[in-house]
């Protein structure tokens, strides 16, 4: 079989790739966008704090910081280039500072509290994914948004990556005909995957499982790629590796007597930023960032699969593994006229070395440069064809494939730049988490769960 390989950028993906992150930004603005941050942990103070100011300081300013951990918020305040007021009361912060946006980056289970209160106080909201953790909270957010007339942006940064935008471009052109099924497999390595079990994410009360916290990213991508919404979910999940599945356990890694024989031992004190954020402030809330991955109270799944039926008739088979030797994903779209396959960071396909212990840190960084000689590939093959096509885009090292800064730019600077309806609101936030919520219910109730059991929203066969 002849392998056809060439570089092809479509208009939206190519422009997004080649555009300088600061192109089109004014040197000064008369009225900066005022932001109030709720939740000053690693993600909030970094991606939504330092990184945001580094890229867009001419367009925005922080007017308030709120966190229930008084030590952490005081530390984060010191890291800002100018002194931002801190508050012990969320409503007082909003009343005093009158922000244009409240950014919510707290523990997932309390997103709804701050989203709804901000909306009721007449302020737009930007929230980290997942929008919330259960169907009741979801209904309450949708109702509050409707009542208030204000808007919620859900930060689905994966949509904005150059590679994922290219997949969307090809599918939107009906390249493989009507899509009938999708196979989607996501792998978290033993470094990044284990980290969810060290933190609050390992308790369903806080995260409603990785089906909601992590997979909402993946479900949203599929919803967007298919331009459709889910109607039914069947799922399977167990806790086979972490939690109680070990002969020994501790409470936290620091000072643990088992560290010499535990492959998952992690010394948080080697990371000064995490030490300053969490270790030095654990006395205020009792939270330990380096919790033992074998703790008995861990009750989320570490092995998950789901079958999702969409309103347009597509069946999606999805799986998430949390203890893989490598981190990456593979997806295949089966159409009436052909098949599209693509992947990211699969070692034997990438054929380039990748330090798995640092893989997630690199992805979370905001390095915008492409990896020299490394490409993302998308294979398309027509039925009855002898050859196939390979579409390629350069692999961007950091920022979730370049998605982070593109999403931030679209929120704060280029608000009219919305290719393929890439910006996500509450409906997109709802439809992604409802798949995860339905998956957990399916496992617990041992039956398929219809989305109509969870929401008054009627799933659309064609979103746009």
C-alpha positions as CSV (number, residue, x, y, z in Angstrom):
1,X,0.0,0.0,0.0
2,X,1.4,3.4,-1.0
3,X,1.6,5.8,1.8
4,X,0.7,9.4,0.8
5,X,2.1,11.9,3.1
6,X,1.7,15.7,2.8
7,X,1.2,18.8,4.8
8,X,-2.3,20.2,4.6
9,X,-3.7,23.1,6.7
10,X,-7.3,24.1,6.3
11,X,-8.2,27.7,6.8
12,X,-9.2,27.7,10.4
13,X,-6.6,25.3,11.7
14,X,-3.8,26.8,9.7
15,X,-4.6,30.4,10.7
16,X,-4.8,29.3,14.3
17,X,-1.5,27.5,14.1
18,X,0.5,30.3,12.4
19,X,-1.0,33.2,14.3
20,X,1.4,34.8,16.8
21,X,-0.1,34.6,20.3
22,X,0.1,38.4,20.6
23,X,-0.9,39.4,17.1
24,X,-3.8,41.8,17.0
25,X,-3.5,42.8,20.7
26,X,-3.6,46.5,21.4
27,X,-0.6,48.0,23.1
28,X,-2.9,49.5,25.7
29,X,-6.6,49.4,26.5
30,X,-8.7,52.1,28.2
31,X,-10.9,49.7,30.1
32,X,-9.3,46.4,31.1
33,X,-11.5,43.3,31.8
34,X,-11.8,42.9,35.6
35,X,-11.4,39.4,36.9
36,X,-12.1,37.8,40.3
37,X,-10.6,34.4,40.9
38,X,-12.3,31.7,43.1
39,X,-9.9,28.9,44.0
40,X,-6.2,29.6,44.2
41,X,-4.7,26.2,43.8
42,X,-2.3,25.0,41.2
43,X,-4.6,25.4,38.2
44,X,-6.3,28.6,39.4
45,X,-3.2,30.5,40.3
46,X,-1.2,29.2,37.4
47,X,-3.2,28.8,34.2
48,X,-5.9,31.3,35.2
49,X,-3.5,33.6,37.1
50,X,0.1,33.9,36.2
51,X,-0.2,32.5,32.7
52,X,-3.1,34.6,31.8
53,X,-1.4,37.8,32.9
54,X,1.8,36.8,31.1
55,X,-0.1,36.6,27.8
56,X,-2.8,39.2,28.1
57,X,-1.9,41.7,30.8
58,X,-2.8,44.6,28.4
59,X,-6.4,43.4,28.3
60,X,-7.2,42.3,31.8
61,X,-6.6,42.8,35.5
62,X,-7.3,40.9,38.6
63,X,-9.4,42.7,41.2
64,X,-10.0,40.0,43.8
65,X,-8.8,36.6,45.0
66,X,-10.9,34.2,47.1
67,X,-10.0,30.8,48.7
68,X,-11.2,29.1,51.9
69,X,-7.6,28.3,52.6
70,X,-6.3,31.6,54.0
71,X,-2.7,30.6,53.8
72,X,-2.8,29.6,50.2
73,X,-4.6,32.7,49.0
74,X,-2.1,34.9,50.9
75,X,0.8,33.1,49.2
76,X,-0.8,33.4,45.8
77,X,-1.4,37.1,46.4
78,X,2.4,37.6,46.8
79,X,3.1,36.0,43.4
80,X,1.0,38.5,41.5
81,X,2.9,41.4,39.9
82,X,0.6,43.9,41.6
83,X,-1.1,43.4,45.0
84,X,-4.6,42.0,44.4
85,X,-7.1,42.2,47.3
86,X,-8.0,38.9,49.0
87,X,-11.3,38.1,50.6
88,X,-12.7,35.7,53.2
89,X,-16.2,36.1,51.8
90,X,-17.1,35.4,48.2
91,X,-20.2,37.8,48.1
92,X,-18.2,40.6,49.6
93,X,-15.5,40.2,46.9
94,X,-18.1,40.4,44.1
95,X,-19.9,43.4,45.7
96,X,-16.7,45.2,46.4
97,X,-14.7,44.6,43.2
98,X,-17.6,44.4,40.6
99,X,-15.7,42.1,38.3
100,X,-16.6,41.5,34.6
101,X,-16.0,37.8,35.1
102,X,-15.7,35.4,38.0
103,X,-13.3,32.6,37.3
104,X,-14.2,29.3,39.1
105,X,-11.4,26.8,39.7
106,X,-12.4,25.2,43.0
107,X,-13.0,21.6,43.8
108,X,-15.5,20.3,41.3
109,X,-18.3,19.6,43.7
110,X,-18.7,23.2,44.7
111,X,-18.4,24.8,41.3
112,X,-22.2,25.3,41.3
113,X,-22.2,27.4,44.5
114,X,-20.0,30.1,43.0
115,X,-21.3,29.9,39.5
116,X,-24.9,30.4,40.6
117,X,-24.1,33.1,43.2
118,X,-22.0,35.0,40.6
119,X,-24.9,34.8,38.1
120,X,-27.4,36.0,40.7
121,X,-25.2,38.9,41.5
122,X,-25.1,39.9,37.8
123,X,-21.6,38.7,36.8
124,X,-20.6,36.5,33.9
125,X,-18.6,33.3,34.8
126,X,-15.7,31.3,33.4
127,X,-15.6,27.9,34.9
128,X,-13.1,25.1,34.7
129,X,-14.4,21.8,33.5
130,X,-16.4,19.9,34.6
131,X,-19.1,22.5,35.0
132,X,-20.5,20.6,38.0
133,X,-20.8,17.1,39.3
134,X,-24.4,15.9,39.3
135,X,-27.7,16.4,37.5
136,X,-29.4,18.5,40.2
137,X,-26.5,21.0,40.3
138,X,-26.5,21.1,36.5
139,X,-30.2,21.9,36.4
140,X,-29.7,24.7,39.0
141,X,-26.9,26.3,37.0
142,X,-28.9,26.2,33.8
143,X,-31.9,27.8,35.6
144,X,-29.7,30.5,37.2
145,X,-28.1,31.4,33.9
146,X,-31.6,31.8,32.3
147,X,-32.9,33.9,35.2
148,X,-29.9,36.2,35.3
149,X,-29.4,36.9,31.6
150,X,-25.6,36.4,32.2
151,X,-23.5,33.8,30.6
152,X,-21.2,30.9,31.6
153,X,-18.1,29.9,29.6
154,X,-16.9,26.4,30.1
155,X,-13.1,26.1,29.6
156,X,-12.9,23.2,27.2
157,X,-9.3,23.9,26.1
158,X,-8.9,20.5,24.2
159,X,-11.3,21.8,21.5
160,X,-8.9,24.6,20.7
161,X,-5.8,22.5,20.0
162,X,-4.5,22.7,16.4
163,X,-4.7,18.9,16.0
164,X,-8.3,18.6,17.3
165,X,-9.4,21.6,15.2
166,X,-8.0,19.8,12.1
167,X,-10.0,16.7,13.0
168,X,-13.1,18.8,13.2
169,X,-12.3,20.5,9.9
170,X,-12.1,17.1,8.1
171,X,-15.2,15.7,9.6
172,X,-17.2,18.8,8.9
173,X,-16.5,18.4,5.2
174,X,-18.2,15.0,5.3
175,X,-14.9,13.4,4.2
176,X,-15.8,9.8,5.3
177,X,-19.6,10.2,4.8
178,X,-22.2,9.7,7.4
179,X,-20.4,8.6,10.7
180,X,-21.8,5.5,12.2
181,X,-19.5,4.6,15.1
182,X,-16.4,5.8,17.0
183,X,-13.8,4.0,19.0
184,X,-12.0,6.2,21.6
185,X,-9.3,5.0,24.0
186,X,-7.6,7.3,26.5
187,X,-4.5,6.3,28.5
188,X,-3.2,8.0,31.6
189,X,0.3,6.9,32.6
190,X,1.3,5.7,36.1
191,X,2.7,9.2,36.9
192,X,-0.2,11.4,35.8
193,X,-2.9,8.8,36.4
194,X,-1.8,8.1,39.9
195,X,-1.9,11.8,40.7
196,X,-5.7,11.8,40.6
197,X,-5.7,9.2,43.4
198,X,-3.3,11.3,45.6
199,X,-5.7,14.2,45.5
200,X,-9.3,15.0,46.3
201,X,-10.3,13.6,42.9
202,X,-10.1,10.1,44.3
203,X,-13.3,10.6,46.4
204,X,-16.6,10.5,44.6
205,X,-18.1,13.1,46.9
206,X,-15.7,15.7,45.5
207,X,-15.3,14.6,41.8
208,X,-18.2,12.2,41.0
209,X,-15.4,10.0,39.6
210,X,-13.0,10.5,36.7
211,X,-16.0,9.8,34.4
212,X,-17.0,13.4,35.3
213,X,-13.7,15.1,36.2
214,X,-11.4,13.8,33.5
215,X,-13.6,12.2,30.9
216,X,-15.8,15.3,30.5
217,X,-13.0,16.7,28.4
218,X,-13.1,13.6,26.2
219,X,-16.9,13.5,26.0
220,X,-17.0,17.1,25.0
221,X,-14.5,16.5,22.2
222,X,-16.7,13.7,20.8
223,X,-19.9,15.8,21.2
224,X,-18.2,18.7,19.3
225,X,-16.6,16.5,16.6
226,X,-19.9,14.7,15.9
227,X,-22.0,17.9,16.2
228,X,-24.5,15.9,18.1
229,X,-25.6,15.1,21.7
230,X,-26.0,11.9,23.7
231,X,-29.2,10.1,24.4
232,X,-28.2,6.9,26.3
233,X,-25.1,5.6,28.2
234,X,-24.1,2.1,29.3
235,X,-21.0,1.8,31.4
236,X,-18.6,-0.4,33.3
237,X,-16.1,0.6,35.9
238,X,-14.1,-0.9,38.8
239,X,-11.3,0.0,41.2
240,X,-8.7,-2.6,40.5
241,X,-5.4,-1.0,40.9
242,X,-5.3,1.9,43.4
243,X,-7.0,2.3,46.7
244,X,-7.5,-0.8,48.8
245,X,-5.7,-2.9,46.1
246,X,-2.3,-3.1,47.8
247,X,-0.7,-5.0,50.7
248,X,0.5,-1.8,52.5
249,X,-0.7,1.9,52.7
250,X,0.0,5.1,54.4
251,X,-1.7,8.5,54.7
252,X,0.7,10.8,52.9
253,X,3.9,10.2,51.0
254,X,5.9,12.5,53.3
255,X,7.3,10.4,56.1
256,X,5.8,7.2,54.9
257,X,7.5,4.1,56.2
258,X,6.8,2.2,53.0
259,X,8.5,4.7,50.6
260,X,11.5,2.4,49.9
261,X,9.2,-0.3,48.4
262,X,6.5,1.8,46.9
263,X,6.8,2.6,43.2
264,X,4.3,5.3,43.6
265,X,6.2,7.2,46.3
266,X,6.3,10.9,45.4
267,X,8.3,13.6,47.1
268,X,6.2,16.8,46.8
269,X,9.0,18.8,48.6
270,X,11.1,18.6,45.4
271,X,8.5,20.9,43.8
272,X,8.8,24.3,45.5
273,X,5.6,25.7,44.0
274,X,3.4,22.8,45.2
275,X,5.2,22.9,48.6
276,X,4.3,26.6,49.0
277,X,0.7,26.1,47.8
278,X,-0.2,22.9,49.7
279,X,2.4,21.6,52.2
280,X,2.9,24.9,54.0
281,X,-0.9,25.6,54.1
282,X,-2.4,22.2,54.9
283,X,-3.0,23.2,58.5
284,X,-5.8,25.5,57.4
285,X,-8.0,22.9,55.7
286,X,-6.3,19.5,56.4
287,X,-5.8,18.8,52.7
288,X,-2.7,16.8,51.7
289,X,-1.7,17.1,48.0
290,X,0.5,14.0,48.3
291,X,-2.0,11.6,49.7
292,X,-1.3,7.8,49.5
293,X,-2.7,6.2,46.3
294,X,-3.5,3.2,48.4
295,X,-5.8,4.9,50.9
296,X,-8.9,2.9,51.8
297,X,-11.2,5.9,51.4
298,X,-10.5,6.1,47.6
299,X,-13.8,5.1,45.9
300,X,-13.6,6.2,42.3
301,X,-13.0,3.8,39.4
302,X,-9.5,3.4,37.9
303,X,-10.7,1.2,34.9
304,X,-13.7,2.6,32.9
305,X,-15.5,2.0,29.7
306,X,-18.7,3.3,28.3
307,X,-21.0,2.9,25.2
308,X,-22.7,6.1,24.2
309,X,-25.6,6.4,21.8
310,X,-26.1,9.7,20.1
311,X,-29.2,11.5,18.8
312,X,-27.8,11.2,15.2
313,X,-27.5,7.4,15.5
314,X,-23.7,7.2,16.2
315,X,-22.4,4.7,18.7
316,X,-19.3,5.6,20.6
317,X,-17.2,3.1,22.4
318,X,-15.0,4.8,25.0
319,X,-12.4,3.6,27.6
320,X,-10.1,5.3,30.1
321,X,-7.1,3.5,31.8
322,X,-5.4,5.2,34.7
323,X,-2.3,3.1,35.1
324,X,-0.8,2.8,31.6
325,X,3.0,2.8,31.0
326,X,2.5,5.7,28.6
327,X,0.1,8.6,28.2
328,X,-1.8,9.3,25.0
329,X,-5.0,8.5,23.1
330,X,-6.4,6.9,19.9
331,X,-9.6,7.5,18.1
332,X,-11.2,6.1,15.0
333,X,-14.4,7.4,13.2
334,X,-16.1,4.8,11.0
335,X,-18.2,6.4,8.2
336,X,-20.3,5.0,5.4
337,X,-17.6,6.0,2.9
338,X,-14.5,5.5,4.8
339,X,-12.5,5.8,8.1
340,X,-10.6,8.5,9.9
341,X,-8.0,7.5,12.5
342,X,-5.7,9.7,14.6
343,X,-3.7,9.6,17.8
344,X,-1.5,11.5,20.2
345,X,1.7,10.4,22.0
346,X,1.5,6.6,21.4
347,X,5.2,5.7,21.7
348,X,5.4,2.9,19.1
349,X,3.6,5.2,16.6
350,X,5.4,8.3,17.6
351,X,8.8,6.6,17.3
352,X,10.3,9.4,19.4
353,X,11.5,9.3,23.0
354,X,9.2,10.8,25.6
355,X,9.9,11.1,29.4
356,X,6.7,9.8,30.8
357,X,7.5,11.2,34.3
358,X,7.5,14.7,32.8
359,X,4.9,14.2,30.1
360,X,2.0,15.9,31.9
361,X,4.2,18.8,33.1
362,X,5.2,19.5,29.5
363,X,1.6,19.4,28.3
364,X,0.6,21.8,31.1
365,X,3.3,24.2,30.3
366,X,2.6,27.0,27.9
367,X,5.4,26.3,25.5
368,X,4.1,27.4,22.1
369,X,6.9,26.1,19.9
370,X,6.4,23.0,17.8
371,X,8.5,19.9,18.5
372,X,11.2,19.8,15.8
373,X,10.4,17.1,13.2
374,X,7.4,15.8,15.1
375,X,4.0,15.8,13.6
376,X,0.4,14.9,14.5
377,X,-1.1,12.6,11.9
378,X,-4.7,12.0,10.7
379,X,-5.3,9.1,8.4
380,X,-8.2,9.0,6.1
381,X,-9.0,6.0,3.9
382,X,-12.0,5.6,1.5
383,X,-13.8,2.4,1.2
384,X,-12.5,0.3,-1.8
385,X,-9.5,2.6,-2.0
386,X,-5.9,1.2,-2.5
387,X,-4.3,4.2,-0.9
388,X,-4.9,6.5,2.1
389,X,-4.2,10.1,2.9
390,X,-2.2,11.4,5.9
391,X,-3.1,14.9,7.0
392,X,-0.4,16.5,9.3
393,X,0.0,19.4,11.7
394,X,3.1,20.2,13.7
395,X,3.1,18.9,17.3
396,X,3.0,21.8,19.7
397,X,4.9,20.9,22.9
398,X,2.8,22.6,25.6
399,X,-0.5,24.2,26.4
400,X,-2.5,21.1,25.5
401,X,-1.4,21.2,21.9
402,X,-1.7,25.0,21.7
403,X,-5.3,24.9,22.8
404,X,-4.8,26.8,26.1
405,X,-3.7,30.1,24.7
406,X,-6.0,29.9,21.8
407,X,-9.0,29.5,24.1
408,X,-7.8,32.3,26.4
409,X,-7.4,34.6,23.4
410,X,-10.9,33.8,22.1
411,X,-12.3,34.6,25.5
412,X,-10.5,37.8,26.3
413,X,-9.3,39.3,22.9
414,X,-10.7,37.8,19.7
415,X,-14.3,37.2,20.8
416,X,-15.5,37.0,17.2
417,X,-13.1,34.2,16.4
418,X,-15.3,31.1,16.9
419,X,-14.5,28.5,14.1
420,X,-16.8,25.6,14.1
421,X,-18.6,27.0,17.2
422,X,-15.5,26.1,19.3
423,X,-16.5,28.2,22.3
424,X,-18.5,26.3,24.9
425,X,-21.3,27.4,27.2
426,X,-23.6,25.7,29.7
427,X,-25.3,23.4,27.1
428,X,-22.0,22.0,26.1
429,X,-20.9,21.8,29.8
430,X,-24.1,20.0,30.6
431,X,-24.0,17.5,27.8
432,X,-20.4,16.5,28.6
433,X,-21.0,15.9,32.3
434,X,-24.3,14.2,31.8
435,X,-22.5,11.4,30.0
436,X,-20.2,10.9,33.0
437,X,-23.1,11.2,35.4
438,X,-25.1,8.6,33.4
439,X,-22.0,6.4,33.3
440,X,-21.7,6.3,37.0
441,X,-25.4,5.6,37.5
442,X,-25.2,2.9,34.8
443,X,-22.5,1.1,36.8
444,X,-24.3,1.5,40.1
445,X,-27.7,0.5,38.7
446,X,-26.5,-2.1,36.2
447,X,-28.6,-0.7,33.4
448,X,-28.4,1.8,30.5
449,X,-29.2,5.4,31.6
450,X,-31.1,7.7,29.2
451,X,-30.0,11.3,29.3
452,X,-33.7,12.3,29.5
453,X,-33.7,10.8,33.0
454,X,-31.2,13.5,34.1
455,X,-32.2,16.7,32.3
456,X,-35.0,18.6,30.7
457,X,-32.7,19.4,27.8
458,X,-33.7,17.5,24.6
459,X,-30.6,15.9,22.9
460,X,-30.1,17.4,19.5
461,X,-29.2,15.2,16.5
462,X,-27.4,18.2,14.9
463,X,-26.2,20.8,17.4
464,X,-25.5,23.5,14.7
